[in-house]
Amino acid sequence: MSESSPVQQAPVASETQFPMVPKIAGLIWTVYGCLWFLTAVLLLTYIGLGGSLWHLVTGIVFICLIPLVLGAINLRIGVRIMRGTAEVTLFQNFCGFSIIAGLLGVGLGVRILGDALHLPWWDGAWVAGGAYLFHGIGFLAAGVLAVIGHRRYKAWREAQKS
């Protein structure tokens, strides 16, 4: 009688290949990270046209700081997810953050655009409202895609560790 050796199963293709849905979510977060930086510059330009130093300082602190921080977060996590180096818990937490930020962005954008209805189209409120609405939709899309693909990403990460 010969001793039977444990049979090693070949890894399933879905576990060895990086899942596409999380990669798309990471790409959206990366692109939106770059767009947040562009939004900050655009908003700063409109704020600078106001002329007052007080408006410029408060605009930089309160209006441009938010897009800069969100841009940095999106860029860092989006790149890490696309490379497959983001931890599963970070990935899952950012899914929830993305959906909440998306809902807030859409709500803020709609609110700002509603208030801007009586203003001329070149007013900064139209730009800010449109930017927040656009980014909110992107956050929602990436968050939903990430929720859909988080199990595949988790399985892929576990397969990479073994």
C-alpha positions as CSV (number, residue, x, y, z in Angstrom):
1,M,0.0,0.0,0.0
2,S,1.3,3.4,-0.8
3,E,0.5,6.4,1.1
4,S,-1.7,8.9,-0.7
5,S,-0.3,12.4,-0.9
6,P,-2.6,15.3,-0.4
7,V,-3.9,16.5,-3.7
8,Q,-3.2,20.1,-4.4
9,Q,-5.9,21.8,-6.3
10,A,-5.1,24.4,-8.9
11,P,-6.2,27.9,-7.9
12,V,-9.4,29.0,-9.5
13,A,-9.0,31.5,-12.3
14,S,-11.2,34.1,-10.5
15,E,-8.9,34.0,-7.5
16,T,-5.6,34.4,-9.4
17,Q,-6.8,37.2,-11.7
18,F,-7.4,40.6,-10.3
19,P,-11.2,41.3,-10.2
20,M,-12.3,43.8,-12.7
21,V,-15.1,45.5,-10.7
22,P,-12.9,46.7,-7.8
23,K,-10.3,47.8,-10.4
24,I,-12.9,50.0,-12.1
25,A,-13.9,51.4,-8.7
26,G,-10.2,52.2,-8.0
27,L,-9.9,53.8,-11.4
28,I,-12.9,56.0,-10.7
29,W,-11.5,57.0,-7.3
30,T,-8.2,57.8,-8.9
31,V,-9.7,59.9,-11.7
32,Y,-12.0,61.7,-9.3
33,G,-9.0,62.3,-7.0
34,C,-7.4,64.2,-9.9
35,L,-10.6,66.0,-10.7
36,W,-11.0,67.1,-7.1
37,F,-7.6,68.9,-7.4
38,L,-8.8,70.5,-10.6
39,T,-12.1,71.5,-8.8
40,A,-10.1,73.1,-6.0
41,V,-8.2,75.2,-8.6
42,L,-11.3,76.1,-10.4
43,L,-13.2,77.1,-7.2
44,L,-10.1,79.1,-6.1
45,T,-10.2,81.0,-9.4
46,Y,-13.8,81.9,-9.0
47,I,-13.2,82.9,-5.4
48,G,-10.3,85.0,-6.4
49,L,-12.4,87.0,-8.8
50,G,-14.4,88.3,-5.8
51,G,-11.7,90.7,-5.0
52,S,-11.8,90.7,-1.2
53,L,-8.9,89.2,0.7
54,W,-11.4,87.9,3.3
55,H,-13.3,86.1,0.6
56,L,-10.1,84.6,-0.8
57,V,-8.9,83.4,2.6
58,T,-12.2,81.9,3.7
59,G,-12.7,80.4,0.3
60,I,-9.3,78.7,0.4
61,V,-9.9,77.4,3.9
62,F,-13.5,76.3,3.7
63,I,-14.3,75.7,0.0
64,C,-10.9,74.6,-1.5
65,L,-9.6,72.6,1.4
66,I,-12.5,70.1,1.1
67,P,-11.7,69.2,-2.5
68,L,-8.0,69.0,-1.8
69,V,-8.4,66.6,1.1
70,L,-10.9,64.5,-0.8
71,G,-8.6,64.5,-3.9
72,A,-5.7,63.3,-1.8
73,I,-7.7,60.5,-0.2
74,N,-9.3,59.4,-3.5
75,L,-6.0,59.4,-5.3
76,R,-4.1,57.4,-2.6
77,I,-6.8,54.8,-2.0
78,G,-7.7,54.5,-5.7
79,V,-4.1,53.8,-6.7
80,R,-3.7,51.3,-3.8
81,I,-6.9,49.4,-4.9
82,M,-5.9,49.3,-8.6
83,R,-2.5,47.9,-7.6
84,G,-4.2,45.4,-5.2
85,T,-2.2,46.6,-2.2
86,A,-5.2,48.0,-0.2
87,E,-6.2,46.0,2.8
88,V,-9.7,44.5,2.6
89,T,-10.9,46.5,5.7
90,L,-9.7,49.7,4.1
91,F,-11.4,48.8,0.9
92,Q,-14.7,48.0,2.7
93,N,-14.5,51.2,4.8
94,F,-13.9,53.3,1.8
95,C,-16.9,51.8,0.0
96,G,-19.1,53.1,2.8
97,F,-17.3,56.4,2.9
98,S,-17.7,56.8,-0.8
99,I,-21.5,56.1,-0.8
100,I,-22.0,58.6,2.1
101,A,-19.8,61.2,0.5
102,G,-21.6,60.6,-2.8
103,L,-25.0,61.2,-1.2
104,L,-23.7,64.3,0.5
105,G,-22.1,65.6,-2.7
106,V,-25.3,65.1,-4.7
107,G,-27.4,66.7,-2.0
108,L,-25.0,69.7,-1.6
109,G,-24.8,70.1,-5.4
110,V,-28.5,70.1,-5.8
111,R,-28.9,72.5,-2.9
112,I,-26.3,74.9,-4.3
113,L,-27.7,74.7,-7.8
114,G,-31.2,75.3,-6.4
115,D,-29.9,78.5,-4.7
116,A,-28.1,79.6,-7.9
117,L,-31.2,79.6,-10.0
118,H,-31.6,83.4,-9.7
119,L,-27.9,84.1,-10.3
120,P,-26.2,84.6,-13.7
121,W,-24.7,81.4,-15.2
122,W,-21.1,82.5,-14.8
123,D,-21.5,82.9,-11.1
124,G,-19.3,80.7,-9.0
125,A,-22.3,79.0,-7.3
126,W,-23.1,77.3,-10.6
127,V,-19.6,76.0,-10.8
128,A,-19.5,74.8,-7.2
129,G,-22.9,73.2,-7.4
130,G,-22.1,71.4,-10.7
131,A,-18.8,70.3,-9.3
132,Y,-20.2,68.8,-6.1
133,L,-23.1,67.2,-8.0
134,F,-20.6,65.7,-10.6
135,H,-18.3,64.4,-7.9
136,G,-21.2,63.1,-5.8
137,I,-22.4,61.0,-8.7
138,G,-18.8,59.7,-9.2
139,F,-18.5,58.8,-5.5
140,L,-21.8,57.0,-5.6
141,A,-20.9,55.0,-8.7
142,A,-17.5,54.0,-7.3
143,G,-19.0,53.1,-3.9
144,V,-21.7,50.9,-5.5
145,L,-19.2,49.2,-7.8
146,A,-16.9,48.6,-4.8
147,V,-19.8,47.1,-2.8
148,I,-20.6,44.8,-5.7
149,G,-16.9,43.7,-6.1
150,H,-15.7,43.6,-2.5
151,R,-16.1,39.9,-2.0
152,R,-14.1,39.1,-5.2
153,Y,-11.4,41.6,-4.0
154,K,-11.3,39.9,-0.6
155,A,-11.0,36.4,-2.2
156,W,-8.3,37.6,-4.5
157,R,-6.3,39.1,-1.6
158,E,-6.6,35.9,0.4
159,A,-5.5,33.9,-2.6
160,Q,-2.4,36.2,-3.0
161,K,-1.5,35.6,0.7
162,S,-1.4,31.9,0.3
